């Protein structure tokens, strides 16, 4: 009899606990941080910045958050990490266009990424076999493998390389044939300095573009701006590099008989 009474008492306690939980005005910060996969400090930071609505306080040490904050945090992280948007820009979007704007912009940027990928890969997408790439570039198999380890050459499931890999291998092969070889201390791995510099540049470039375009123009206009930036930036990169090299040579002692002049900073 005592056992049955104890069982009934526990059942009532469990029922009361579930009832109280169902009547809560939201979820706790612990539940929110767990569901969203962020720390409590991040939640508090987002609230302080106005990215999340403040919680509802029911007691001095008890506050509840809107369950929709879980999705809001996921969208903020998506825009911040993958789209390179700073939190200040995300806050501006929220203030001007409302929470629904974040979901729309994430969807639009995914479509834009597919467009950019298609443009960069070329149409139709050309692929080459390993033997073809070795013949076209003149590289040794070990050199090709080194470029692949560096992530510069990419192969699909069928083992064929994409057109960007072909361009890189051919360019490196030409540099090797012109004399930039191991005998003079030039190694294939040295190309990593280009990769590191361009990675930093591209990260800044994406952040710069997204901050000024996302949520401000139509998707059609955004696509036109992306295309203009892609085509223009490639030509600009080459031209600016030439200018910087000329300035460096002039600063070092003059070019084509011209007196050296100090580089602008």
Protein Blocks (a to p, Z undefined) as FASTA:
>chain_A
ZZmmmmmmmmmmmmmmmmmmmmpgbdcfklmmmmnopafklmmmmmmnopaccdddfbfk
bccddfklmmmmmmmmmmmmmnopafklmmmmmmmnojklmmmmmmmmmmmmmmmmmmmn
opadddddfklmmmmnopafklmmmmmmnopaccdfkopacfklmmmmmmmmmmmmnopa
fknopafklmmmmmmmmmmmmmmmmmmmmmmmgopacfklmmmmmmmmmmmmmmmmmmmm
mmmmmmmmmmnnogehiacddddZZ
